Amino acid sequence: MICSMTAYARCERQEKAGLLAWELRSVNHRYLEMSLRIPDEFRGLENQARDAVKSALRRGKLDATLRFEPAPEMRPALSVDHELAARLVQISREVDGLLFNSAAVNSLDILRWPGVLQVTRPDLEPLHAHALALLQETLEDLVKSRAREGAQLRDVVLQRCDALEAFLPVVRQNLPAVLEGYRQRLHKRLAELDVGVDAGRLEQEVALVGQRMDVDEELDRLAMHLGEVRRVLAQDEAVGRRLDFLMQELNREANTLASKSVDGEVTRASVEMKVLIEQMREQIQNIE
């Protein structure tokens, strides 16, 4: 199954303690890289969340965010240590008596003192299992989304393969006519110059040019690489790196073909091939 590395998924679940929601965004990346944003109350499940992502994905950059909206009764409770606050007020007044220009201490100054304002947070550890289960559900949706887009990418690449392969017989069939055209131009040029040349020597020159123009090997390798692209696209695993390598090989053969061309039609065909290869390469950058 070919998967894209670009996808989005979001799942939420209403629990008695509040609303849990996972949001996942993935884009293409050379390796698997993840960024997790988790509320402090759920930090204990971070390693398990990373393991779940590694089990589901092989490549791509993933941004994962867990959001939690607690129910009213699950919100943190605030209380004041009145004894500590009273002692601070008393000490403040004693210090004021030692100063000529004392500064007034207000209630906010007292509340800022460590330990005066106490926050009691509810135990959310029982929710961790629910959060992990919801993450698994969201990952499944993300993988399905990546698979749908991956199928579209595969179809696009296969279409480009067909278009590129259609140029191969055109170039191969055109070469004899190109060589014959060169022979005729050479004859005409020699006739215009009134230069007598041995027929064997002339054919030898044409044969040398034919060797330099021979692109059968390049065409064969192009066909072989295209066949390998189709084979790889049929595999049920991560194939993005393999396809990227094949694009490099296809481009190398197309460049060699262009460098050997002495005919306008062959040159145009090689340029079109390179355009198709670049289009495939752009699509493959998103394949896992």
N, C-alpha and C positions, 0 to 999 in steps of 0.2 A: 504494500500500500504506500503510494507516494504521498507525503505530507508536506504542506507548506509550513514555513516557520512563522508566518504572520497570521495571527488570529486573536479573538477576544471572547471572553466568557465571563458571565456573572451569575451567581446563584445566591439566594438568601433563604433563611429558614427562621421562622418565628418560634422561639423557645419560651418557656415560662419566665425565664430570667431576663429575656430581652431578644432583640433581633440580631442574628448573625448574618454577615454577608461577605462573600469572597469575590474579588474582582481580579481577573487575570488578563494580562496583555502580553503577547509575545511578538517579537520581530526577528528578522534574520540575524544570525551571529555565527562566527566560525565554530565556537564551542557552545556548551551549555553554561549559561550565566544567569543567575537569578538574584533578584532584589526583593526581600520580604519586608513588608511594613505591617507590624503586628502590635496591637495594644499591649501595654505593659502587663496587664492581667493575664495575657496569653503567651508570654515569653517562654514559658516552660515547654511549649509544643513546637518551638522553632526547628529543632533538629529533626523531629518527626515530619514536619511539613517539608523540609528540604529533601528528606528521603523519599517522600511521596512524589515530589516533582521529578526527581532523578529516575524514579521507576516509570514515569509516564512519558517523559520527553528525553530526547537524545541530543538535540542541538537547538540553539535559539537563545535569545535574551528575553527572560521572563520577568515582568513586574507583577508581583502578587501582593494584594492588599486585603487584610482582614479588618472589617469594621464591626463594631459592637455597640448597639444602642440599648442600654440597660432599661429594664422595666422600672417604674417609679420606686418600687420597694427595694430594688437592687442598686440604687444609686448610693454613692459613698455618704456616710453619716458624719456630721460635724459636731464636735462637742468641745467645751472649753474647760481646761483645768483651772477652776476658780481659785483653788488654794495657791497655785503657782502664780496666777495673775495678781492676787492680792499681795503676795510677797514682793512681786516686782514693783507694784505701786508704792508699797511702803518703803522699799529701798530707794526708789526714785525720789521720794519726798525727803528722805534722809540726806541724799546726795545734794538735793536742791538747797538744803540748809547750809551746806558748805560753800556754795557758790554765790558770788555777787550777782551774776547775770544768769540765772537758771533758765533752761529751756523747758517749755511745757511739754509733757509727754501725753500724747493722746491714746485713745483706745487701739488704734491701728498699730501703733508702735508696740503696744503690749502683745497684741495678737501675732505680730511677726516674730516674737521671741520663740525659739525652738521649744516645743513641748506644750505651749499654751493652747494652741489650736490643734486638736487631735482629729485625725481622719480615720474613720473605721470603714474599711472596704469589705464588701461581702466576698465570701469564698467562691470564686468562679471556676475552680479546678474541675468540678464535675462537668462543666461545659466544654472542656478541652476535647473530649472524645467526640462530641457533637460537631465541634469546629473542624476536626480532622476528617470526619465523615463528609461534611459539607465541602471541604477542600477536594476530596476524592471525586465527588459528584461534579464539581466545577472543572476539575482536570479532564474528566471524561467528556464534558461538553466542549472543552478547548480542543481536545484531540479530534473529536468529530468535525469541528470547524476547520481544523488544519487539514484533515483528510479531504473534506469537500473542496477546499481551495487547491489542495495538492492534485486532485483529479483534473481540475481545470488547467493547472500548469502542465500536467502531463500531456493533455490533449494539445495544448499550444505547442509544446516542444515537438510532439510527433508530427504535427502539421508542418512545422519548419523543416523537420527531417525529410518529409515527403517532397517539399518544394526544393530543398537542396539536392536531393537525390535525382530529381528530374533534370538537373543540369548536367549530370555526369555523362549520359549517352550523347547529349548534344555536343559536348566538348570532344568526346572520343570520336564521334562520327565526322566532326568538322576538321580534324587534323589532316587526313589525307588530302582534302581539298586545299587546305592552307599550304601544305608542302608542294602540291602541284602548282599552285599559284606562284610560289617562290621560284620554282623551276622555270615557269614561263617568263617571269619578270627577268630572271637571270639571262635566259636566251635572248630576250628582246634587248636587254642592255648591251650584251656582247655584240649583237647584230648592229646596233646603232654605232658602236665604237669600231665596227669592222675588225673585230679581233677573232682570230681563229683559235678555238680551244678544242682539245681532244675530248671526244664525247665521254670517254671513260673518266677523264679528270673532272668533267662537268658533273657527272653523276656522283662522283666521290664527294664533291663539294655539297651537292644536294643531300647526300647521305649524312654528312657531318652536321648540316643544319637540322636534318630530321632527328638526329640523336639529341641535339640540344633542345629540340622542341618536344621530345618524347615525354609525355606526362602519364603514361599508362600506370606507372607505379603509384603516382600521386592519386590518380583516380581510383585505383584499386584500394589504396589505404583509406581514402575518403569513404568509399563504400563500406569497408570493414569497420571503420569507426562509427558510421551511422548505424550499422547493424548492432554494434555493441551498445550504443545509446538506447536502442529499442529494447535490447535484452535487459539492460540495467533498469529501465523504466518499468519493467514487468516484475521486478523483485519486491519482496515484502520486507524491506529494511531501509535504513537510512542510506541514501545513495547520492546525496548532494555533492560530496567531495569527489566521488568517482566521476560524476557527470561534469564537474568543473574541470577535471583533468582531461576528459575527452574533448571538451570544448577547446582546450589549449592545443590538443593534437589536430583537431579539425582545422583550426586557424593556421597552424603551421603548414599543413598540406595546401590550404588555399593560398597562402602567401607564396609557396614554392610554385604553384600553378601559375600565379600571376607573373612571377619573375621570369618564367619560361615562355610566356605568351608573346607572339609576334603578330597576332591577328586581333582585330578589333572585337570580333564576336567572342573570342576566348577571353579577352580582357574583361569585357562586360560581364560575361558569365562568372568569372572569378570574383569580380567586385560584388555581384549579387550574392554569391556564396558567402562572402565575408559578412555582408549585411545580415543574412539569415543566421549565421553563426553567432554574431553579436546579439541578435534578438533572442536566440536560445540561451546564451550566456546570462543575459539580464534576467530571464525567467528562472534560470537554475539557481541564481543567487538566493532565491526564496525557498528552495527545496531543502528539506531536512536531510 
